[in-house]
Amino acid sequence: MSVLRPLRVVFAGTPEFAAISLEALISQQDALNIDIVAVYSQPDRKAGRGQKLAASAVKQGALAHDIPVEQPATFKKSSEEGVAAREILQNYQPDVMVVAAYGLILPLGVLTIPTYGCLNIHGSLLPRWRGAAPIHRALLAGDAETGITIMQMDKGLDTGDMLYKVSCAIESDDSAASLHDKLAALGATAISTVLQELPYYQAQATAQDDNAANYAEKLIKTEGEIDWAQSAAHIERQIRGLTPWPGAYTFLDGQRVKILASLPVNDTQRTDKPAGTVISVGRKAILVACGVDNKVGHNDLQASTLAITTLQFAGSKPVSAEQICHGNQLNDGDQFTADIT
């Protein structure tokens, strides 16, 4: 019995989320009967205080295994660079292209170059949270679960047919960072599963319900500013959903204060203090008054409270509630406010 030749795979991705899948595929090339012939990643970017050019996590992983790396800035056929990039991709004669958080738009003319097209590792249960920030948006919305979808890419934004889905519960203490790590590992397992029996999964492809779709807009820094008139539950999700970037923050006497962690909201803790008021500075948590909950059953119109456990003052290191309790940087009755500049 003749053994089928390995599937020629081109991998395209940029950040750590993608690098986890690349590393998994590299380690399983023999088992999956694949040959990763090239890796695509975004051009090196300036990073750090020195603003030196730095290679992406995916590029570093590829170079460590002596896999050729391509870094075109575009695939648009309207530019010479784009035309050249398409020709180079064709020369690799890929059977399939695996894409994960690449960050570069792939035109239809590129999606059709590989024999079996392009597969995307997407960090949500499509069609929910199409777009750039699915992990963060799931947390901010208070979703109970999310997951990974392996999708056959088409010309739309995360609109292609779904080949494989696997779910992941969102725990009460998950942040964007911890959920990212869970989904990165899940994505690596999912793409390995699909590549092992690619014809089967492509034959079972399911179209997305566009009527059930919503979009995970790209994050912007100003989303981190806390509006204390919102409920404690809303703010607690904001803290977890925006950690580590852009981070949740507020202001005290005109100085920015980062709110790094808080406890799950306790519905029995109510207050009549104005929103943003520091109710108490305790060793286990700093209680802050928030807005009135709109949940059914809350008829007392008393404000909810948030229990902050870790924060960071401007120019200082992160400090715990206990450390703050023993210092004088924050006191009962202090008022967190919006940016007044």
Secondary structure as the mmCIF struct_conf table of DSSP 4:
data_model
#
loop_
_struct_conf.conf_type_id
_struct_conf.id
_struct_conf.beg_label_comp_id
_struct_conf.beg_label_asym_id
_struct_conf.beg_label_seq_id
_struct_conf.end_label_comp_id
_struct_conf.end_label_asym_id
_struct_conf.end_label_seq_id
HELX_LH_PP_P HELX_LH_PP_P1 SER A 2 PRO A 6
STRN STRN1 LEU A 7 GLY A 13
BEND BEND1 PRO A 15 PRO A 15
HELX_RH_AL_P HELX_RH_AL_P1 GLU A 16 SER A 27
TURN_TY1_P TURN_TY1_P1 GLN A 28 GLN A 28
HELX_RH_AL_P HELX_RH_AL_P2 GLN A 29 LEU A 32
TURN_TY1_P TURN_TY1_P2 ASN A 33 ASN A 33
STRN STRN2 ILE A 34 TYR A 40
HELX_LH_PP_P HELX_LH_PP_P2 GLN A 42 ASP A 44
STRN STRN3 ARG A 45 ALA A 47
TURN_TY1_P TURN_TY1_P3 GLY A 48 GLN A 51
STRN STRN4 LYS A 52 ALA A 54
HELX_RH_AL_P HELX_RH_AL_P3 ALA A 57 ALA A 64
TURN_TY1_P TURN_TY1_P4 HIS A 65 ASP A 66
STRN STRN5 VAL A 69 GLU A 70
BEND BEND2 ALA A 73 ALA A 73
TURN_TY1_P TURN_TY1_P5 LYS A 77 SER A 78
BEND BEND3 SER A 79 SER A 79
HELX_RH_AL_P HELX_RH_AL_P4 GLU A 80 ASN A 91
TURN_TY1_P TURN_TY1_P6 TYR A 92 TYR A 92
BEND BEND4 ASP A 95 ASP A 95
STRN STRN6 VAL A 96 ALA A 100
BEND BEND5 ALA A 101 ALA A 101
BEND BEND6 LEU A 104 LEU A 104
HELX_RH_AL_P HELX_RH_AL_P5 LEU A 108 LEU A 111
TURN_TY1_P TURN_TY1_P7 THR A 112 THR A 112
BEND BEND7 ILE A 113 PRO A 114
TURN_TY1_P TURN_TY1_P8 THR A 115 TYR A 116
STRN STRN7 CYS A 118 HIS A 122
BEND BEND8 GLY A 123 LEU A 125
TURN_TY1_P TURN_TY1_P9 LEU A 126 TRP A 129
STRN STRN8 ARG A 130 GLY A 131
BEND BEND9 ALA A 132 ALA A 132
HELX_RH_AL_P HELX_RH_AL_P6 PRO A 134 LEU A 140
TURN_TY1_P TURN_TY1_P10 ALA A 141 GLY A 142
BEND BEND10 ALA A 144 ALA A 144
STRN STRN9 GLU A 145 GLN A 152
BEND BEND11 LYS A 155 ASP A 158
BEND BEND12 GLY A 160 GLY A 160
HELX_LH_PP_P HELX_LH_PP_P3 ASP A 161 ASP A 161
STRN STRN10 MET A 162 ALA A 169
TURN_TY1_P TURN_TY1_P11 SER A 172 ASP A 173
HELX_RH_AL_P HELX_RH_AL_P7 ALA A 176 GLN A 196
TURN_TY1_P TURN_TY1_P12 GLU A 197 GLU A 197
HELX_RH_AL_P HELX_RH_AL_P8 LEU A 198 ALA A 203
TURN_TY1_P TURN_TY1_P13 GLN A 204 GLN A 204
STRN STRN11 THR A 206 THR A 206
HELX_RH_3T_P HELX_RH_3T_P1 ASP A 210 ALA A 212
STRN STRN12 TYR A 215 ALA A 216
HELX_LH_PP_P HELX_LH_PP_P4 GLU A 217 LEU A 219
HELX_RH_3T_P HELX_RH_3T_P2 LYS A 221 GLY A 224
STRN STRN13 GLU A 225 GLU A 225
TURN_TY1_P TURN_TY1_P14 TRP A 228 ALA A 229
BEND BEND13 GLN A 230 GLN A 230
HELX_RH_AL_P HELX_RH_AL_P9 ALA A 232 GLY A 241
TURN_TY1_P TURN_TY1_P15 LEU A 242 PRO A 246
STRN STRN14 ALA A 248 LEU A 252
TURN_TY1_P TURN_TY1_P16 ASP A 253 GLY A 254
STRN STRN15 GLN A 255 SER A 262
HELX_LH_PP_P HELX_LH_PP_P5 LEU A 263 VAL A 265
TURN_TY1_P TURN_TY1_P17 ASP A 267 THR A 268
STRN STRN16 ARG A 270 THR A 271
BEND BEND14 LYS A 273 LYS A 273
HELX_LH_PP_P HELX_LH_PP_P6 PRO A 274 PRO A 274
TURN_TY1_P TURN_TY1_P18 ALA A 275 GLY A 276
STRN STRN17 THR A 277 THR A 277
STRN STRN18 VAL A 278 VAL A 281
BEND BEND15 ARG A 283 LYS A 284
STRN STRN19 ILE A 286 VAL A 292
BEND BEND16 LYS A 295 LYS A 295
TURN_TY1_P TURN_TY1_P19 VAL A 296 GLY A 297
BEND BEND17 ASP A 300 ASP A 300
HELX_LH_PP_P HELX_LH_PP_P7 GLN A 302 GLN A 302
STRN STRN20 ALA A 303 PHE A 313
TURN_TY1_P TURN_TY1_P20 ALA A 314 GLY A 315
BEND BEND18 SER A 316 SER A 316
STRN STRN21 VAL A 319 SER A 320
HELX_RH_AL_P HELX_RH_AL_P10 ALA A 321 CYS A 325
TURN_TY1_P TURN_TY1_P21 HIS A 326 HIS A 326
BEND BEND19 GLY A 327 GLN A 329
TURN_TY1_P TURN_TY1_P22 ASP A 332 GLY A 333
STRN STRN22 GLN A 335 GLN A 335
STRN STRN23 PHE A 336 THR A 337
#
